[in-house]
Amino acid sequence: LGLEKNPDEYLAGMVEVFRAVWRVLRDDGTLWLNMGDSYANDGKWGGKTGGKQSYLDSESRLCNGRTKRCTGLKPKDLCGMPWRLALALQADGWTLRSDIIWHKPNPMPESCTDRPTKAHEHMFLLTKRPQYFYDAYAVRSGDRVVTRKAGQSEAFCHSQPDGLRHWGGKGGFADCDVTTIGRNLRDVWTIPTEAYAQAHFATFPRKLVEPCIKAGTSDKGCCPECGAPWVRVVEKNRTATRPGSETKLALAKGATLFKDSDKKGCYDADSDIVGNRDQYRHVTETRTTGWKPGCDCVRRVMDVAIPCIVLDPFAGSGTTGVVATQLGRRFIGIELKPEYAEMARRRIENPDPEPVIEDARGQAVMGFA
């Protein structure tokens, strides 16, 4: 990989790699793919903007020092390789579930003056099947979130000269649920880059890997016989904030519903429709009460679970392995270059206590994991 004559050949090679990943990935497993992009400079491959799987590196140069020409791209074209690969994998059978934006607050400085500096990369979530393991509760953020309820809105009733009572109201978030478990993980992640002293190439920040592993694997573990992940058991308690004895909706069941010229719902004036409008507003408290096996094998192998496996086919300096090990998962890494494989092995065995984060000027500052 990296020595192809054009992007199409490179994409074909990457599709073959992920066919091998498909073969060993569980049907309920997930693939998290990050890839940097590049610009076509003067009709040649070059000017990469980073990314673990960036297809442009020093090895793509010919012996005479000249770079290969990028077929079909004009000078200064953004190659769009991340999306090309994602769509190629989708066409090959993968289900493309999400395009996550990794926003870098400390991007690599660029000398160009005719376009914005690149400050983001893509992280794609792909799966083999429509149903798969995804632990949303493991990656929720924040302490409290208001969620719009489907259906009714906070409404009032007023009489009109036509003898009908018309419903109006605030709508929007007037009728809502408040949950204490935090909001669902968003698809824009603001995470600073990290520097690793022994690696001259771009490395993943640990915080970029962490939510992928937490969401894609069970914290409890998996079945030692079939590998099915254990599933989180969540208890939800919904409590009305100011409950009323009856609701307008319930009391309106005996009334006659009409449609006026404005296509708004209205009832006959003889209906006495009253009630507490806050009946639909609740606080939802959620907590994990335990775990349950995702298969029936556990009845034969007792109530046990083993750590889930994380595979990285492009291990590089081993950041994925470091995070997987720290989160209690098993790790398998594949790396073509022996020196990088040895670097990853040392790093996993002796992880850095704190990551070093590079700011936009290239100065090292300490970050807290």
TORMI-256462 format. One line per field, with one value per residue (C-alpha): residue number from 1; residue in one letter; y, z, x. Coordinates in steps of 0.25 Angstrom, whole numbers. Layout:
% TORMI-256462
pos = c(NUM ...) .
code = c(A ...) .
c2 = c(Y ...) .
c3 = c(Z ...) .
c1 = c(X ...) .
***
This chain:
% TORMI-256462
pos = c(1 2 3 4 5 6 7 8 9 10 11 12 13 14 15 16 17 18 19 20 21 22 23 24 25 26 27 28 29 30 31 32 33 34 35 36 37 38 39 40 41 42 43 44 45 46 47 48 49 50 51 52 53 54 55 56 57 58 59 60 61 62 63 64 65 66 67 68 69 70 71 72 73 74 75 76 77 78 79 80 81 82 83 84 85 86 87 88 89 90 91 92 93 94 95 96 97 98 99 100 101 102 103 104 105 106 107 108 109 110 111 112 113 114 115 116 117 118 119 120 121 122 123 124 125 126 127 128 129 130 131 132 133 134 135 136 137 138 139 140 141 142 143 144 145 146 147 148 149 150 151 152 153 154 155 156 157 158 159 160 161 162 163 164 165 166 167 168 169 170 171 172 173 174 175 176 177 178 179 180 181 182 183 184 185 186 187 188 189 190 191 192 193 194 195 196 197 198 199 200 201 202 203 204 205 206 207 208 209 210 211 212 213 214 215 216 217 218 219 220 221 222 223 224 225 226 227 228 229 230 231 232 233 234 235 236 237 238 239 240 241 242 243 244 245 246 247 248 249 250 251 252 253 254 255 256 257 258 259 260 261 262 263 264 265 266 267 268 269 270 271 272 273 274 275 276 277 278 279 280 281 282 283 284 285 286 287 288 289 290 291 292 293 294 295 296 297 298 299 300 301 302 303 304 305 306 307 308 309 310 311 312 313 314 315 316 317 318 319 320 321 322 323 324 325 326 327 328 329 330 331 332 333 334 335 336 337 338 339 340 341 342 343 344 345 346 347 348 349 350 351 352 353 354 355 356 357 358 359 360 361 362 363 364 365 366 367 368 369) .
code = c(L G L E K N P D E Y L A G M V E V F R A V W R V L R D D G T L W L N M G D S Y A N D G K W G G K T G G K Q S Y L D S E S R L C N G R T K R C T G L K P K D L C G M P W R L A L A L Q A D G W T L R S D I I W H K P N P M P E S C T D R P T K A H E H M F L L T K R P Q Y F Y D A Y A V R S G D R V V T R K A G Q S E A F C H S Q P D G L R H W G G K G G F A D C D V T T I G R N L R D V W T I P T E A Y A Q A H F A T F P R K L V E P C I K A G T S D K G C C P E C G A P W V R V V E K N R T A T R P G S E T K L A L A K G A T L F K D S D K K G C Y D A D S D I V G N R D Q Y R H V T E T R T T G W K P G C D C V R R V M D V A I P C I V L D P F A G S G T T G V V A T Q L G R R F I G I E L K P E Y A E M A R R R I E N P D P E P V I E D A R G Q A V M G F A) .
c2 = c(0 14 10 10 17 25 26 15 5 9 8 -6 -10 -4 -11 -24 -21 -19 -31 -38 -30 -34 -49 -48 -38 -43 -40 -31 -24 -10 -3 10 16 29 34 47 54 60 71 68 78 81 69 60 53 61 71 61 67 56 44 30 23 35 28 38 37 37 23 28 35 28 25 38 46 50 47 39 46 45 41 49 60 74 82 87 77 72 57 53 40 38 38 31 19 20 19 8 0 3 -2 -15 -18 -10 -2 12 17 30 41 46 59 60 75 78 91 90 87 86 100 101 111 112 126 122 113 110 102 88 86 73 58 48 36 26 16 4 -9 -23 -24 -14 -19 -19 -16 -2 3 17 18 16 29 38 52 63 62 66 68 72 63 67 57 53 56 66 81 90 95 104 104 117 119 125 132 119 112 103 102 103 98 106 106 108 95 92 88 91 77 69 59 62 51 51 41 52 53 44 44 55 53 65 62 73 66 72 64 57 56 43 45 32 34 43 40 45 37 36 44 34 42 39 24 23 25 16 4 8 8 -3 -14 -18 -13 -26 -35 -46 -60 -69 -79 -71 -57 -51 -38 -36 -25 -14 -15 -1 4 16 23 34 44 55 68 74 63 66 57 57 62 70 59 49 58 61 47 49 62 64 67 76 82 97 104 106 90 92 82 88 82 86 97 88 80 84 81 84 78 79 83 78 64 61 67 57 55 42 36 25 16 3 -9 -20 -28 -39 -49 -47 -62 -75 -81 -75 -86 -96 -89 -83 -68 -63 -53 -51 -37 -33 -33 -20 -22 -11 -15 -2 -2 8 13 5 16 7 -4 5 10 -4 -10 2 -1 -16 -21 -31 -25 -31 -21 -23 -15 -17 -10 -17 -5 1 -13 -13 2 -2 -14 -5 6 -4 -10 3 14 28 33 46 49 61 70 79 93 100 106 92 95 83 85 75 69 61 48) .
c3 = c(0 -3 -16 -25 -39 -36 -25 -32 -30 -15 -12 -19 -9 3 -1 -1 13 19 12 21 33 29 30 44 49 57 50 61 61 56 48 52 40 40 28 25 12 1 -9 -23 -25 -39 -44 -34 -21 -9 1 11 22 32 37 41 28 19 6 3 10 7 1 -10 -17 -28 -28 -36 -26 -35 -29 -36 -44 -39 -50 -52 -42 -46 -39 -25 -25 -12 -14 -5 -2 12 5 -7 2 10 -2 -8 5 4 -10 -5 5 17 24 25 38 42 37 50 49 57 59 63 71 69 54 47 42 26 18 7 6 -4 4 19 28 29 43 43 38 36 45 38 46 37 40 34 38 41 55 63 76 80 95 94 109 110 102 107 110 120 132 127 114 110 100 91 93 80 80 88 91 102 98 102 97 93 87 74 68 60 73 73 83 75 81 80 88 90 83 82 95 104 106 108 116 124 126 135 127 118 103 92 86 75 62 64 73 77 81 81 74 82 79 82 84 77 65 53 47 51 63 68 80 91 93 79 80 94 90 78 87 98 88 80 91 103 116 123 112 103 104 104 95 84 86 88 96 109 109 118 127 129 138 135 145 139 149 145 150 153 150 149 151 137 124 113 103 112 115 100 96 97 89 75 66 55 44 42 30 35 37 52 62 69 78 80 90 99 103 116 113 124 130 135 123 130 130 119 125 132 138 134 143 137 143 140 149 143 130 123 113 99 96 102 103 117 123 119 122 135 138 132 122 116 110 96 85 78 64 57 44 43 57 55 68 76 81 79 86 98 100 98 108 118 116 119 105 98 86 73 64 50 45 33 38 49 55 57 62 73 76 78 87 96 97 100 111 117 113 115 128 121 106 100 92 81 80 67 68 70 85 94 105 115 114 124 119) .
c1 = c(0 5 12 0 1 -13 -24 -32 -22 -20 -35 -35 -24 -31 -44 -36 -30 -44 -49 -39 -45 -59 -55 -50 -60 -72 -86 -89 -76 -72 -61 -56 -48 -40 -33 -26 -27 -18 -17 -12 0 4 -3 5 2 6 3 -4 -12 -9 -17 -13 -17 -12 -8 3 16 31 30 21 33 40 55 58 51 39 25 14 4 -10 -19 -32 -28 -25 -14 -19 -30 -34 -33 -45 -39 -46 -60 -55 -51 -64 -72 -64 -66 -80 -81 -73 -84 -81 -92 -88 -94 -88 -78 -71 -63 -50 -48 -34 -33 -18 -16 -3 0 0 7 -4 -11 -22 -31 -34 -24 -29 -34 -42 -42 -52 -56 -65 -74 -77 -83 -86 -101 -112 -113 -99 -94 -93 -93 -98 -99 -84 -81 -92 -87 -91 -100 -114 -121 -135 -142 -154 -166 -173 -188 -194 -189 -192 -206 -217 -232 -239 -253 -256 -268 -271 -275 -262 -251 -237 -224 -212 -199 -184 -180 -165 -159 -171 -174 -161 -154 -141 -131 -120 -111 -106 -108 -105 -91 -90 -83 -73 -62 -52 -40 -25 -15 -4 11 19 34 38 29 32 18 4 -2 -16 -19 -24 -37 -40 -39 -46 -61 -59 -55 -65 -77 -72 -69 -75 -69 -73 -67 -72 -76 -63 -70 -77 -71 -85 -83 -90 -101 -103 -116 -122 -132 -141 -150 -159 -165 -175 -170 -184 -194 -209 -220 -225 -220 -226 -224 -231 -243 -245 -248 -263 -262 -265 -253 -254 -244 -245 -241 -227 -226 -224 -231 -243 -254 -269 -271 -280 -267 -261 -247 -237 -225 -211 -202 -190 -195 -185 -173 -164 -150 -144 -133 -125 -114 -107 -112 -104 -101 -107 -101 -104 -105 -110 -96 -94 -103 -93 -80 -85 -86 -73 -68 -55 -50 -54 -44 -40 -33 -24 -19 -11 -5 6 11 1 -8 -21 -14 -10 -25 -31 -21 -25 -39 -38 -39 -30 -23 -18 -9 -4 8 16 29 36 42 28 23 34 31 16 20 28 18 7 15 19 9 12 5 0 -1 7 -1 5 -1 -3 11 18 20 18 8 3 -11 -19 -25) .
***
